[in-house]
Amino acid sequence: MQSYQTIKDMKLRDSWLKANGYNPSTFFNPNLDANFIRAQAAARHLLAQHMHLLLKEHITLLEAFNRKSTQRHMYQVLNLSKKIRRQLHRQK
């Protein structure tokens, strides 16, 4: 039996995950690749913070990845994220 505090902490964790765009039921799945989670975070970050640096085809790629994630899209998103980080570094 779980204590009240444990249940309360789990609900708080789940609400934080939902607020940040993650599905709590699949977030802790050990079958998920670490690169997939990195790509999800990168896609959200690029759309939220660096939309001004993205071309139309980049936005389409990120939105397609958010709808249906494939391994090919995952690597494209990670490469795009690296490209944008390099651009930001050069601007400084």
N, C-alpha and C positions, 0 to 999 in steps of 0.2 A: 504494500500500500504506500502511495506517495503522500508526502506531507503537503499541507496547504501551501507552505512557502515554495516548495518545488513546483507545484501546479501553477502558482502565481508567477514564478520565474519563467516557466515554459510559455505561458500566455504572453508575457512581456517580450520574450525572445521572438515568438511567432509574429507578434504585431510589428516588431521592428523589421523583421524579414519582409513582411508584406509591404510595409511602408517604403522599403528600399527596392521593391520590385522582384523579390524572390518568393518562390513557392515553398512554404515551410515543410510540406510533406515530401518534396523531392530534394530539398537543399542538403539534407544529411545522408543522401543515398550514396553509399560507397562506390557504386558503379559509375558515378559521374566523374568525368575526367577533370583534372584541375584546370586544363586549358579551356574547357568549356565554361567553367565558372569565371575564369579570367576574361574570356571573350564576352560573356554576358555583362560583366561589370564594365568592361571597356566600351561596349556599345551604349550602355546607359550614360556613361560619363561623356562620351563624345557627343551624343545627342543633347545632353543637358548643358554642357559647359563650352563646347567648341563647335557649335553649329556654324559659326561664321567662317570656319576654316574648311568646311566640307563642301564638296561639289555635289551636284544633284545625284550622280550615280553612287556617290558614297552614302548619301542619305537613304537612297533606295536599298542599298546593300544592308545597311544597319536595320532598317525597318523589316526587310525580308528575314534577316537573322532573328529578330525579335518574334516574328510570326512563326517561322519554321526553321529551327536550327539544324543545320547539317554540318558535317565535318569540314566540307569545303568552305562554307560560309564562316565557320569558326576561325579557320586560318586566315581568311581574307580580312576578317574583323581585327584579329590580332596584328596583322601586317599594317592595316590602316591606322591602328592605334599607335604603332611604333612610328609610322610616317608623320603623324600629327605631333607626337612628342618631339621628334627631331625638328620640325618646323618651329615649334614653340621654343625650343632650346636655342635655335639660330636667331630668333627674334630678340632674345634677351641680351 
